[in-house]
Amino acid sequence: MKGQTGTCELCLREGARLTEHHLIPKEEGGTHLETGMLCSPCHRQIHNLYTNQELALRLGTIERLRDDEKIKKFLKWIKKQPATASVKMKKSNERKRKRR
């Protein structure tokens, strides 16, 4: 599914190159469960902010992700960026200290 363009389910930007995001990470048992199609910046930001365990336990839907305080500021910003823009991402300091 890589290389597909469309609307990101998280930030709702149109014309973005999409990647498949397992709403429950594969490492947490989500291999055959629901996925969402996200633009690369949103997908990377999710994994920069949250551990796989956090995603599995409390953020297993697009709506829960969109409503979480950690990502709201990013979503407000990314919505203003062109869908084709290359965006640099960094792990949060909190996330750097966590292991899974």
C-alpha positions in Angstrom: 0.0 0.0 0.0 3.0 2.3 0.0 3.0 5.1 -2.5 -0.7 5.4 -2.5 -2.0 9.0 -2.4 -5.2 10.2 -0.8 -6.5 11.8 2.4 -4.8 11.2 5.7 -7.3 9.7 8.2 -5.6 11.6 11.1 -4.9 15.1 9.8 -7.3 15.0 6.9 -4.9 16.6 4.4 -5.7 15.6 0.8 -3.2 14.5 -1.8 -0.7 13.1 0.7 1.4 10.0 0.2 -0.2 7.4 2.6 1.3 4.7 4.7 -0.6 1.9 6.5 -0.7 2.3 10.3 -1.7 -0.6 12.5 -4.0 0.9 15.1 -2.9 -1.8 17.5 0.8 -2.3 16.8 1.8 -5.7 15.3 4.1 -6.2 18.3 1.1 -5.9 20.6 -1.0 -8.4 18.7 -2.5 -6.1 16.0 -1.1 -7.9 12.9 -4.5 -8.8 11.5 -6.5 -6.0 13.2 -7.8 -2.7 11.8 -5.4 -0.2 10.1 -5.6 3.4 9.1 -4.1 5.2 6.1 -1.9 8.1 7.4 0.5 10.5 5.7 4.1 9.9 6.6 4.5 12.9 9.0 1.4 11.8 11.0 2.6 8.2 11.1 6.1 9.1 12.2 4.8 11.5 14.8 2.6 8.9 16.4 5.6 6.6 16.8 7.7 9.4 18.0 5.2 10.3 20.8 3.9 7.0 21.9 5.1 3.6 22.8 3.6 0.5 21.2 2.1 -0.4 24.5 0.4 3.1 24.9 -1.0 2.7 21.4 -2.4 -0.7 22.1 -3.9 0.1 25.5 -5.5 3.5 25.0 -5.0 4.9 21.5 -6.3 2.1 19.2 -8.6 4.2 17.1 -8.1 7.3 14.8 -10.6 9.2 17.0 -8.7 8.4 20.2 -5.4 9.5 18.6 -6.9 12.7 17.2 -8.3 13.6 20.7 -5.1 12.9 22.6 -3.4 16.0 24.0 0.1 15.0 23.0 -0.7 15.1 19.2 -3.3 17.9 19.1 -0.6 20.6 18.7 1.1 18.7 15.9 -2.2 18.2 14.1 -3.0 21.9 14.3 0.4 22.6 12.7 0.5 19.9 10.1 -2.9 20.8 8.7 -1.4 24.1 7.5 1.5 22.4 5.7 1.2 21.3 2.0 0.6 17.5 1.7 3.7 17.2 -0.4 6.0 19.0 2.1 8.9 17.1 3.5 8.8 17.4 7.3 11.6 16.6 9.8 10.5 14.7 12.9 12.1 14.2 16.3 11.2 11.9 19.1 9.8 13.6 22.2 12.2 13.8 25.1 9.8 11.7 27.1 9.6 9.0 24.4 13.4 8.9 24.1 13.6 7.7 27.7 11.0 5.0 27.2 11.7 1.5 25.9 8.5 -0.1 24.5 
